[in-house]
C-alpha cells in the first residue's frame, strides 16, 4: 500500500491568504532543500485557476508555479543523469522553457 503525503501551506499571494493543499510525494528531488509540489484543488476565488505544479525552494520561501501538471517533465529533469548540471539547475531551465505557463501567483523568474 502506498501512502500519499499531503501538506498544506498558508501563503499570502497578492495580499490574499490562501491555504495551498498539495502533493509532494510523487516527484522525489533527493534533496531536503527543495521539492516539487502538485496542486489540483480548486476552492473558489482564492485558488490558482487550474492545476499547478510548483518548484518550492527552502522552507516554502520561494514558489515557482506553472499552470498544469508538469510532474513528468520535472521528474525527467531530476532523473536524467548529467554530470555538468544539477537536478535543480535542470528543473530551473525547464521552468524558463515553460515560462509562458507561469501562474500569476508565482514568484518571478529572473
N, C-alpha and C positions, 0 to 999 in steps of 0.2 A: 504494500500500500504506500503510495506517495502522498506525503503531506504537503499542502500548499502553504507557503509562508506569505502572509499578507501583512502589510503595515499601513498605517495611516499617518499622514503628516498634516500639521496645521501650518499653513503658509499664507502670508499676506501677499496677494497678487493684485496689482493695480489698486491697492488700497482696500481690497475686499478680503476678509479672512475666508479661507477655503480649506476644508478638510479633504485631503487628497488620498483616496484609497488606491492602493497599487499592489502589484505583484512584483516581487524581486527574486523569486526562486527559479525562474525559467532560464536566465542567462547568467552563467557563472563567470564573473570577471577575474576570479582568483586573486582578488585584492580586497583589503579592508578599507581602502581609501576612496573607492568609487564603485558605483553599481549601476545596473540598468533597471529601470522601473517601467512597468507596463500598466496603464490605467484604462480600463474600458467601462468605467462608471460615468453615468451622466445623471446629474442631480439638479436640474433646473438652471437658474440664471447664473449660478456660481461655478459651472463646470467649464471644461475646456472646449466643448462643442463637438467633440469626436473622440475616438480612441486616440491615446497618445502614448508615445514611448519617450522616456527621458534618460539621459545620461546624467547621473547625480554625482557631484564631486563632494568630497569631505563628508561631514556630518550634515548632509542636506543643506550645504551652504550655497551651492550653485546648481541650478537645474537648466540643462539644455533640452528643450522639449520639442519633439517633432510630432506633427499630426500623423495619425495612422499607426499601424503595427510594424515596427522596424526591428523586432526581436531577431529575426533570421539574419538580416543584413548586419546587425551589430554582432551577433554570435559568430558570423563568418569572419568578421574583423578580429575577434578575440582568438578564435581557434586556428586561424591561418598562420603558421609559423613564418616569421620574418625576422632575421637577425638584425636588420637595420632599424626597425621601428617597433616600439612597444605596442601592446594591445590598445592602450589608452590613446596613443597618437593615431593609430589606425581608426579608432572609433571617432575621434575628433575630425579626421579627414572625411569620414562617412557623413558626419553631420554637415560639414561645409558643402559636400557634394549634393546634399539634400536640403540646403538652406531655404529653398522655395517652399518647403513644408514646415518651416519653423512656426511654432504656435505663438500667438501674440503674448502669451503669459511666460514665454521662455526668457531666460537671461539672454542677453545679446551675444551673438558670436562675433568675435573681433576678427 
